[in-house]
């Protein structure tokens, strides 16, 4: 996820791949003290006022150990960032180049470099016994000693390693198993270990998009069954600039396919909005299709002119308290408008090319690209093409 714009290029390759039906998802059964999870990613320094900036989020991903106590003091939960797909020499899971013999993924062409590039960045052997022991020790430290409330597992296993068998001389848990199935077996072990430590802990995985979550499988078990939540990265807006930033056409088409699936209840749509208008649009679209929402948050790169990075703090400008949704999204209205009603509000997104308006049914707080305002029952609200609005009922 830190390499979100690189993940996008792989996700696009996988987006239209035909997949076999997957087994039904295991529902999230934790009892979060902080209520329904509202996720926020934060990879920058943690300060005394950071929690307030991230409100109304209650599950914070990517923060350093020093932030855990502060998050707990506010009633929130902290998820540690980790990837079991790759490692840079000298960091977590691989000590140095000779250590690759013990934990690296080897083929006839040598040790596989990560699909995300980078100096000395190598694919880990998901089938390696020593790697699994190191991962379990890592979980004992982060979940047990440091007090994290779960893990965010980034960069799920990718081709070519997913479709190959590691031929390294180190001991393998299931000799002859390909990297992808072995990875699901590894995550099953991770899931069990984390839940044993903390039954209410949250495990979030990032396959890039739902299609790859279906394809990563071991027998009848897929990524869905070893995850409480699954991330859909670059939902609608990517971390690229220019023409690569907006990919709503493909996103909407795939959302229509995924939304009826029971897997939709586990999806967290991660968008890379660059301003409040894009944040509102991506939030509304995710909620229309029944997905949870998260945005890549941060201040260091806000309004920067480079690809990648952190694009601002927008959650406080979003109507996250919409309540329970209606059973299904409404059918598209004229001019490509999508709407959905919730127990505490309603939303509309205009995906067409013509302006559309509707009459407010109840006194509400209106969230629009112009900001927040009070509206009364009977008032007309216009929704311009490529924008979204939301109403929170009074």
N, C-alpha and C positions, 0 to 999 in steps of 0.2 A: 504493500500500500504506500510505503514511502516512495516507491518507484511507480506511482499510479499511472503516469503517462506511458511507461514501458509496458505495464500490465495491459493497458488498453490495446496495444498493437497485437498482443497475443489473444486478447479477448475477442477482437474483431475477427480473427482467423477462425475462432471456435464458434462464433455467434450463430452461424447458419448450418452448423453440422447437425445431421439427423441423429437423434438419440433414441435409445430404447426406453420404455417406461420404467420408472424407478419405483421401488417400494415406498409405501407411505411414510411420512416423516414421524419421528418420535417427538411428541409435543414437549415444549419447555415446561418442566414440572417444578422449578425452583420456587421459593417463596421470598421474593425480593422485598427487603424492608423498605426500599426506596420506591416501591410501586412499579407500575408498568415501565419497562426499560425505555429510556429515551437516550440514545447514544450520541456521544460527541467524541471526535478524534482530536487529540491534542499532543503534538510532538515537539512543543517548544518548552522553554523554561516554565516552571511552576512558581507562581508568586502568591502572596496573601490574598490578592483580589481575583485570581484566575477563576476560582469556582463561581464567583458572581458573574463573570463575563460569559460563562458557559451555560448559564441558566436559560431554560428549564431542564437541561440535561441532568440525568442522575446516574449514568454509566459512562465513565470516562476511560478512553482507550489510549494507550501509548505513553502514559505518564511515568516519571521516574519514581523509584521507591520512596523518596522523601515526600511525595505528594499523597501517598496512601492514607496516612493518618489524617490529613486535612480533609480529604474526600470523605472518609468515614465520619469525621466530626460533623459534617454537613448532612449526613444520612445517605450519602451516595456510595457507589461501588466503583472500584478501580480494576481495569483489565490490563494485564501485561501484554506488550507486543512481543511476538516471537514468530520465526518462520522455521519450519522443519524441512523445507525444500533446499535451502542453500545456506552457505556460510562462507564468510571471508576468513582467510588464514589469520590466526591470532585472536579470533573472537569466539563467541559462544559456539561450542560443539566441535570445533576443529582447532587444534593448538598451533600446528605449524605444518609445513609441507610433508614431512615424514608421517604425520598423523593422518594424512589423507588415506594412507594404506589401511587405516583402521575404520574410518567413517565415510570416506568418499565413494562416489558412484563411478565405477570403472567399466570401460568397454574396451574393445579391440583397438580403439583409437586413443586410449588413455583415459584420464579422469575427465568427466564431463564438466564443462564450464557452465555456469548459470545462464539461463535464457535471458536474464536481465543484464548481462554484461558486468563490467566492473573488474578492477584489478584483483587477482587472486580470489575470485568468487566462484565457488564450486558447488555442484549438486551433491547433496548428502544421500547416502544409501539408506532409503527408508526401510530396507530389509536387514540392516546391520544390527547385530545383537548389542555391540558396544554402544552404538549411537542411541539405541533405545534406553540403555541403562543411563546414559548421560542425560537424556531427555527427562526420565523419571526423577533423576536427582535435581534437575533444574526445576521441575514442578514442586518437589519437596521444598526447595528454597523459596520460590516465588509465592506459591499458594500457602505453604506452611509457615516459613519463617518471616517472609516480608509482608504477608497478609493480603496479597492481591485476591480479588474476588472472582477470578476467572482469567481466561486467556483469549487473546485475539491471534489466531494462527493465520498469518499472511502467506501469499504466494503458494497456493496448493500445487501439488506435484504436476509438472508440465511435460509435454513431449520435448525431446525424444525419450527422456528417462522413464516417463510413465509407461512406455510401451516396450522397454528393454529390460533385460535381466543383467544385474550387476555381476561381473565376473571377477571382482576383487577377491583376494585370498583371505579376507577377514571372515569371521563366522556369520552366517546368515540365519535368521530366524526360520524362514521357510525357503530352503534351497530351491532355485528354479523359478521363484515368484517374480513377476514383473514389478517394476517400480510403482506403478499406479495402484494395483491391488495391495501391495505391501504397505503403501502409504495409508490406505483406508484401515488396514489392520493396525498400523501404528496409531492412528487417530482414535481407533476404538479403545486401545490401551490407554491413551492419553485421557480420553473421556472418562473412563472408569476410575483412573487415578485421581483426577481432579474432583470428581463427584464424591469419591471416598473421603477426600480431605474436607470438602465443603459441598454438601448436597445441593445447596442453593447457588453454587458457582455457575457462571455463564461461560460457554464455549462458543466463540464466533469464528467461523472459517471464511476464507476469501478465495474462491475459485476464479474470481474475475467476473463470471456471469453464470446464470442458472444452468445453461447447457453443459458446461464443464462439470458442474456439481452432479449432474445426472450421469455423466460418462465415467467419473472417477468411482470405481466400484470394485468390490471384492465379493464375488458370488452375487447374492441378492442385496448386499449392503452397499449403499452409496454414501457420498459425503453428507447427505441430508440426515442419515441416521446417527452420525457421530458428531452432530452439531446441534446446538440450541438455536443458533441463528446463522444464516448464510448471507454473505455480503454480495451485492451486485454492484461492482465498482464502475465508475464513470457512467452513472445512470443519467442519461440525457445530456449532461454536460461533462466533458472530459477536462483534464488538466492541460490540454494543448491549447494553443492560441490559434487564431485564424479560422479557416474552414473546418479544421478538425475538432473545434471546441463543441459545436452543436451537432449532436447525432440523434435528434429526437425522432426522426422518421423511422430509423431502425429500432430505437428503444420502444416506441409505441407499438410497433408491430410485434415485437417479442413480448411486451407486457400483456398484450391481448391473449397470447398463447399461454403465458405462465399464470395469469391471474386466476383462472378457474381451478388450477391445481391446488391440492392441499398443501403443497410446498410453499405457496404464496405467504402463508402465515409465518413462515420462518425468514422470509427475505427482508434484508435491510438494504434499501436503495441508497447508495453513497454517491452523491453528486459533487461536482466541483464548480459551484456557482462563483461568479466573479463579482457579483453585486447583489443587493437585496431583491431586485426584480427577478433575477435568475434563481435565487434561493427560494422565493415564494413559488415560482412556476414549477421547479423540480419537486418541492414538497407536496404541492397540490396534486401533481401527476402521480407521485408515489402513493398518496392516500387514496386517489380515485381507484387505483388498481389493487388496493389492499395491502400495500407493503409498508413496513416501517421506514423511517427516513433518518439519514445522517448526512452531514456535510463535512468536508475536510476543513477544519478550522485552524486559524492561526493569524498572527499579525505581522510576522517578519516579511512576508512576500505580498502583502495586500496591495493590489493595484500595480504589481510588478509587470514587466513586459517580457518575461521569460516563461517557457513551458515549465510545468510542474510547480510545486510549492504550495503554500497555504494561502487561502483566499479571503480571509476575513472572519468575523464572528457574527453570525446571522440568526442563531437560534432564537434569540429574544425577540426577533421581528416576525416569528412564525406562529400560527395559531395551533400549537400542539395539543391544546385541550379540546379537540373536536368531539371527543367521546367515541362511543361505539358506532361503527359504520352500519349502514343498511346492508342487507345480505349481499347485494351485488351493485355494481356501478350502473347508473342509468345508461340507456342507449344513447349513442351520439345524437345531439340535436342538430338543428340547421347550422350550416357553415362550420361543421367539424367541432362543435362545442361538446365537451365532456363534463358531466356533473355528478356529484354524489352527495347524499345527505347523511348526516351523522346525528347522534342523540343531542349534541350540543352545538351543532352548526351545519353548514353546507359549503361546498366548494364548487368552482367552475373553472375550467381551463379551455381557452380558445385555441385549438390546433389548426384552425382554418385560415382563410385569407380575408374574411369579412368581419367587421365589428358585430357584436351581438350584445343584447341587453336583456335583463330580466327584472322582475318586480320582487323586492324584498318581502318575505312572508312574515317576518317578525322583527321587532326592534333588535338591532344587532350591532356588534363592532365589526366594521369592514376592514379587511386587510387587502390592500391593493398595491400596485407598483408605486402609487403616490404616497403610500404610508398607511397609517391607521386613522380611522375616523368613525364617528357615530352615524348610523343610518336608522331610519324609522320604517315600520311596516308600510308597504305601498310605494316606497321610493324606488326609482329605476336606477340600476347599476349597469354601466357599460363595461364590456370585456373586450379589449382590443385584440387583434390577432397576435399570437405568440405571447400572450400574457395570461395570468391567472388571478383570481380573487378568492377570498374565503370570508365567511361570515361566522362569528361566534355569537350565539343567541344571548340576549339579555334575560 
